[in-house]
Amino acid sequence: MNVGDFVRGVYKTGVYAGELMQVEQEKGRALVKVLAVLKHPMQGDLHNPKRS
């Protein structure tokens, strides 16, 4: 992946589309500017997702 590429990311219970802004290969992480929400996160306990 290169800076400027469009990516799809999953965080907890949501799915997001964004633009790759920065990549840190040695740490295994990336900075992404979120452009759209593809699947809204589930409502409920934000500290314990997927539990009712």
DSSP file (Angstrom, degrees, kcal/mol; ACC not computed):
  #  RESIDUE AA STRUCTURE BP1 BP2  ACC     N-H-->O    O-->H-N    N-H-->O    O-->H-N    TCO  KAPPA ALPHA  PHI   PSI    X-CA   Y-CA   Z-CA
    1    1 A M              0   0    0      0, 0.0     2,-0.3     0, 0.0     6,-0.0   0.000 360.0 360.0 360.0 146.4    0.0    0.0    0.0
    2    2 A N    >   -     0   0    0     20,-0.0     3,-2.2     1,-0.0    18,-0.2  -0.895 360.0 -87.3-124.7 154.1    1.2    3.5   -0.7
    3    3 A V  T 3  S+     0   0    0     -2,-0.3    18,-0.2     1,-0.3     3,-0.1  -0.356 116.0  33.0 -57.1 135.1    0.3    6.9    0.7
    4    4 A G  T 3  S+     0   0    0     16,-2.9    -1,-0.3     1,-0.4    17,-0.1   0.184  87.3 129.2  99.4 -15.3   -2.7    8.3   -1.2
    5    5 A D    <   -     0   0    0     -3,-2.2    15,-3.0    15,-0.1     2,-0.4  -0.380  61.9-119.1 -69.2 150.4   -4.3    4.9   -1.8
    6    6 A F  E     -A   19   0A   0     13,-0.2     2,-0.3    -3,-0.1    13,-0.2  -0.785  39.7-176.7 -90.1 135.3   -8.0    4.4   -0.9
    7    7 A V  E     -A   18   0A   0     11,-2.8    11,-2.6    -2,-0.4     2,-0.4  -0.843  25.7-135.0-131.5 164.1   -8.5    1.7    1.7
    8    8 A R  E     -A   17   0A   0     -2,-0.3     2,-0.4     9,-0.2     9,-0.2  -0.986  28.2-172.7-119.7 130.9  -11.3    0.0    3.6
    9    9 A G  E     -A   16   0A   0      7,-3.0     7,-3.3    -2,-0.4     2,-0.5  -0.944  17.7-148.7-130.3 149.1  -10.9   -0.5    7.4
   10   10 A V  E     +A   15   0A   0     -2,-0.4     2,-0.4     5,-0.2     5,-0.2  -0.956  16.2 177.6-114.1 129.7  -12.7   -2.3   10.1
   11   11 A Y  E >   -A   14   0A   0      3,-2.1     3,-2.3    -2,-0.5     2,-0.4  -0.953  62.7 -52.0-136.0 116.3  -12.7   -0.9   13.7
   12   12 A K  T 3  S-     0   0    0     -2,-0.4    -2,-0.0     1,-0.3     0, 0.0  -0.426 123.9 -18.1  53.2-110.1  -14.7   -2.7   16.3
   13   13 A T  T 3  S+     0   0    0     -2,-0.4     2,-0.3    29,-0.1    -1,-0.3   0.297 121.5  84.0-109.3  10.7  -18.2   -3.1   14.8
   14   14 A G  E <   -A   11   0A   0     -3,-2.3    -3,-2.1    27,-0.1     2,-0.4  -0.764  60.5-147.6-112.3 158.9  -18.0   -0.4   12.0
   15   15 A V  E     -AB  10  39A   0     24,-2.0    23,-2.3    -2,-0.3    24,-1.9  -0.991  21.4-173.2-125.7 133.6  -16.5   -0.5    8.5
   16   16 A Y  E     -AB   9  37A   0     -7,-3.3    -7,-3.0    -2,-0.4     2,-0.4  -0.912  19.8-144.7-131.3 151.3  -15.0    2.7    7.0
   17   17 A A  E     +AB   8  36A   0     19,-2.6    18,-3.0    -2,-0.3    19,-2.0  -0.938  38.3 144.8-111.7 137.7  -13.6    3.9    3.7
   18   18 A G  E     -AB   7  34A   0    -11,-2.6   -11,-2.8    -2,-0.4     2,-0.4  -0.909  46.4 -93.7-157.9-176.1  -10.6    6.3    3.7
   19   19 A E  E     -AB   6  33A   0     14,-2.3    14,-2.7    -2,-0.3     2,-0.5  -0.938  38.0-119.8-113.8 132.2   -7.4    7.6    2.3
   20   20 A L  E     + B   0  32A   0    -15,-3.0   -16,-2.9    -2,-0.4    12,-0.2  -0.591  36.1 170.2 -73.5 120.0   -4.0    6.3    3.4
   21   21 A M  E     +     0   0A   0     10,-3.0     2,-0.3    -2,-0.5    11,-0.2   0.785  61.7   3.7-101.6 -35.5   -2.1    9.3    4.8
   22   22 A Q  E     - B   0  31A   0      9,-1.5     9,-2.9   -20,-0.1     2,-0.4  -0.990  57.2-155.1-155.6 143.1    1.0    7.7    6.5
   23   23 A V  E     - B   0  30A   0     -2,-0.3     2,-0.6     7,-0.2     7,-0.2  -0.988   3.6-167.8-125.8 130.6    2.4    4.2    6.9
   24   24 A E  E >>> - B   0  29A   0      5,-2.8     5,-1.6    -2,-0.4     4,-1.3  -0.832  10.2-180.0-114.7  89.0    4.7    3.0    9.7
   25   25 A Q  T 345S+     0   0    0     -2,-0.6     3,-0.5     1,-0.2    -1,-0.2   0.892  77.8  53.2 -58.1 -45.4    6.0   -0.4    8.4
   26   26 A E  T 345S+     0   0    0      1,-0.2    -1,-0.2     2,-0.1    -2,-0.0   0.782 116.2  39.1 -67.1 -25.9    8.2   -1.2   11.4
   27   27 A K  T <45S-     0   0    0     -3,-0.6    -1,-0.2     2,-0.2    -2,-0.2   0.549 106.4-126.4 -97.9 -10.1    5.3   -0.7   13.9
   28   28 A G  T  <5 +     0   0    0     -4,-1.3     2,-0.3    -3,-0.5    -3,-0.2   0.841  69.2 109.1  70.8  34.6    2.7   -2.3   11.6
   29   29 A R  E   < -B   24   0A   0     -5,-1.6    -5,-2.8     2,-0.0     2,-0.3  -0.911  46.6-158.4-139.1 167.5    0.2    0.6   11.6
   30   30 A A  E     -B   23   0A   0     -2,-0.3     2,-0.5    -7,-0.2    -7,-0.2  -0.974  19.7-125.5-144.5 154.7   -1.1    3.3    9.4
   31   31 A L  E     -B   22   0A   0     -9,-2.9   -10,-3.0    -2,-0.3    -9,-1.5  -0.915  32.1-173.0-102.5 125.8   -2.8    6.7    9.6
   32   32 A V  E     -B   20   0A   0     -2,-0.5     2,-0.7   -12,-0.2   -12,-0.2  -0.974  21.8-142.6-125.5 131.2   -6.1    6.8    7.6
   33   33 A K  E     -B   19   0A   0    -14,-2.7   -14,-2.3    -2,-0.4     2,-0.3  -0.842  28.9-132.3 -89.6 115.7   -8.3    9.8    6.9
   34   34 A V  E     +B   18   0A   0     -2,-0.7   -16,-0.3   -16,-0.2     3,-0.1  -0.531  32.8 170.2 -74.5 128.0  -11.9    8.5    7.1
   35   35 A L  E     +     0   0A   0    -18,-3.0     2,-0.3     1,-0.3   -17,-0.2   0.660  62.8   5.9-108.2 -26.4  -14.0    9.6    4.1
   36   36 A A  E     -B   17   0A   0    -19,-2.0   -19,-2.6     0, 0.0     2,-0.6  -0.995  60.7-124.6-158.0 153.2  -17.1    7.5    4.5
   37   37 A V  E     -B   16   0A   0     -2,-0.3   -21,-0.2   -21,-0.2     3,-0.2  -0.917  22.6-180.0-100.5 118.8  -18.9    5.1    6.9
   38   38 A L  E    S+     0   0A   0    -23,-2.3     2,-0.4    -2,-0.6   -22,-0.2   0.817  78.1  15.4 -88.2 -34.3  -19.7    1.9    5.0
   39   39 A K  E    S-B   15   0A   0    -24,-1.9   -24,-2.0     3,-0.0    -1,-0.3  -0.951  84.3-129.2-141.7 119.3  -21.3    0.1    8.0
   40   40 A H        -     0   0    0     -2,-0.4     3,-0.1   -26,-0.2   -24,-0.0  -0.366  33.3-101.8 -67.4 143.8  -22.3    2.1   11.0
   41   41 A P        -     0   0    0      0, 0.0   -27,-0.1     0, 0.0     2,-0.1  -0.272  42.5 -99.0 -61.9 151.5  -21.1    0.7   14.4
   42   42 A M        -     0   0    0      1,-0.1     2,-0.1    -3,-0.1   -29,-0.1  -0.440  38.3-119.3 -69.4 145.5  -23.7   -1.2   16.5
   43   43 A Q        +     0   0    0     -2,-0.1     2,-0.3    -3,-0.1    -1,-0.1  -0.466  68.3  67.1 -80.0 158.2  -25.3    0.8   19.3
   44   44 A G  S    S+     0   0    0     -2,-0.1     2,-0.7     5,-0.1     8,-0.1  -0.958  90.5   7.3 136.0-151.7  -24.9   -0.3   22.8
   45   45 A D    >   -     0   0    0      6,-0.5     3,-0.7    -2,-0.3     6,-0.2  -0.558  55.7-162.5 -71.1 109.7  -22.2   -0.5   25.4
   46   46 A L  T 3  S+     0   0    0     -2,-0.7    -1,-0.2     1,-0.2    -4,-0.0   0.742  88.1  52.5 -68.0 -23.0  -19.2    1.2   23.7
   47   47 A H  T 3  S+     0   0    0      1,-0.2    -1,-0.2    -3,-0.0    -2,-0.1   0.680 119.0  33.1 -87.1 -18.1  -16.7   -0.4   26.1
   48   48 A N  S X  S-     0   0    0     -3,-0.7     3,-1.0     3,-0.1    -3,-0.3  -0.573  82.9-169.6-135.5  70.7  -17.9   -3.9   25.6
   49   49 A P  T 3   +     0   0    0      0, 0.0     3,-0.1     0, 0.0    -3,-0.1  -0.188  68.3  28.3 -63.6 157.0  -19.1   -4.3   22.0
   50   50 A K  T 3  S+     0   0    0      1,-0.2     2,-0.4    -5,-0.0    -6,-0.0   0.578 100.9 100.5  68.8  13.2  -21.0   -7.3   20.7
   51   51 A R    <         0   0    0     -3,-1.0    -6,-0.5    -6,-0.2    -1,-0.2  -0.981 360.0 360.0-123.8 141.2  -22.4   -7.9   24.2
   52   52 A S              0   0    0     -2,-0.4    -1,-0.1    -8,-0.1    -2,-0.0   0.430 360.0 360.0-102.9 360.0  -25.9   -6.9   25.3
